[in-house]
Amino acid sequence: MRKRRFWIGALERAWRRRSVVWLSGVRRAGKTTLSQSLPGGEYFDCELPRVRRELADPEAFLAALRGKTVVLDEIHRLGDPAQLLKIAADHFPDTRVLATGSSTLGASRKFRDTLAGRKSEIWLTPMMTADLADFDAPDFKHRFLRGGLPPFFLADSFPERDFQEWMDAYWAKDIQELFRLERRHSFQRFAELLFIQSGGMFEATRFARDCEVSRTTIANYLAVLDATFVVHVLKPFSSRRATEIIAAPKVYAFDTGFLCHYRGWSALRGDDLDLLWEHFVLNEIHARLQARDIGYWRDKRQHEIDFVMRKRGKSPIAIECKWSAEGFDARNLLAFRQVYPTGENFVVCQDVARPYRRSMTGCDVNFVSLSGLIARLQAA
C-alpha cells in the first residue's frame, strides 16, 4: 500500500481544526486506500449490512470507540448519515472521525444537515505532483494519458475498458443512489461530450439538442456532475463590460485520462500537451488550495486568460498555462491588463526550473514552475 504523504498530512491538519472530517472525491480516486492507510484507524465499510446494523445506535457505537480514529467509508449508505456525524461532533469530540463520500456534503438528498461549523472538509483530487513522487511516476505524459485515478495510473496496460466501467458504476452507485436521475443514456452522453470538449465554452442549447433533453435538464445534469467533482465549472471573470464574456462558463473534465479516452488519444502529440498541462495545473490548484472559486476571462475579440483568481479586496491574479515557456504569447495577457491594470501575472510551465520575470510592453510577467505558482498563490 503506497503512502500518500501529502493527503495524510492534510487529514492530520484538518483534525486539528475539527474532530469530524469529510473526505470527498470521485469514485476510485483512492479514498478507501487512503482511509485504510491511517495509523491506528478503525475502518468500517458502510456498504456492508453488518456495519449498518452496528451503526444503528450511533451513541453506543461511538462510545465503544471513544478516543480512537474511526473511518466510516461510503457513509451515504446509512439512512441518516448526518445524524451520526452530528452526534460525533457534539458529544464525542475526543474521537477523530473520517467520513467518505463521492459528492460534496449536502449535495444529495441523503444529507439534510450540512454540519456547518462541525466538520472540516478535504477533497481528494486525482493524483497531483506530490502523488507522482509517491507513485514513482515516470513522467507527466504518463499521468496525462492514464489519468490520475491510482488503479488506472498503475495498470500494466492502457485501461481501455475501465473508463466505461467507471462511468457505469458512477451512474449506478453515485447518481442513482444519491440523486435518482432518469434517462441514463442522455446523462452519460452529456458527460462524454463534456469530456470531449473539456476546457471549452459551455452552451446548454447545443448539448440539449445532442442529448435529446431540455435545457433545464442539461442545467440539472451539469449541477450534479459539478457536485460530484466529475466536471469543474469555471465562471467568467468580468466587471460586466460590454466587451467581455459575462455569462458562458467553461467546463473541465475532472481527469486527463477521461479526456484522452473519449477523444480517442492512445498517444500524445506535441499539440496536445498545452491542453493537458492546463488541466493538470487546475487539478494542482484544487488539491493544494482546496478551492473551486477559480474563473477565466475572455473578451469578444477572442482574447482569453486560462485562470483568474481574486481574493476579496485584492487585484485579480492572471494565470496562463504553457507546457513550454517558449510557447507563450503575451497578447491575451496584455488585453486583460488593459481592462484590469493591476495584479500579478503568472505563466506556469513545466520547463521552468527557477522563476524569472520579464517585462512585456510594460506588463511584468512571472514565469514559474507549478510548485512556484502554488507557493505564490498560498502567500497571496
Secondary structure, 3 states (H helix, E strand, C coil): CCCCHHHHHHHHHHHHHCCEEEEECCCCCCHHHHHHCCCCEEEEECCCHHHHHHCCCHHHHHHHCCCCEEEEECHHHCCCHHHHHHHHHHHCCCCEEEEEECCCCCCCCCCCCCCCCCEEEEECCCCCHHHHHHCCCCCHHHHHHHCCCHHHHHCCCCCHHHHHHHHHHHHHHHHHHHCCCCCHHHHHHHHHHHHHCCCEECCHHHHHHHHCCCHHHHHHHHHHHHHCCCEEEEEECCCCCCCECCCCCEEEECCHHHHHHHHCCCCCCHHHHHHHHHHHHHHHHHHHHCCCCCEEEEECCCCEEEEEECCCCCCCEEEEECCCHHHCCCHHHHHHHHHCCCCCEEEECCCCCCCEEEEECCEEEEEECHHHHHHHHHHC
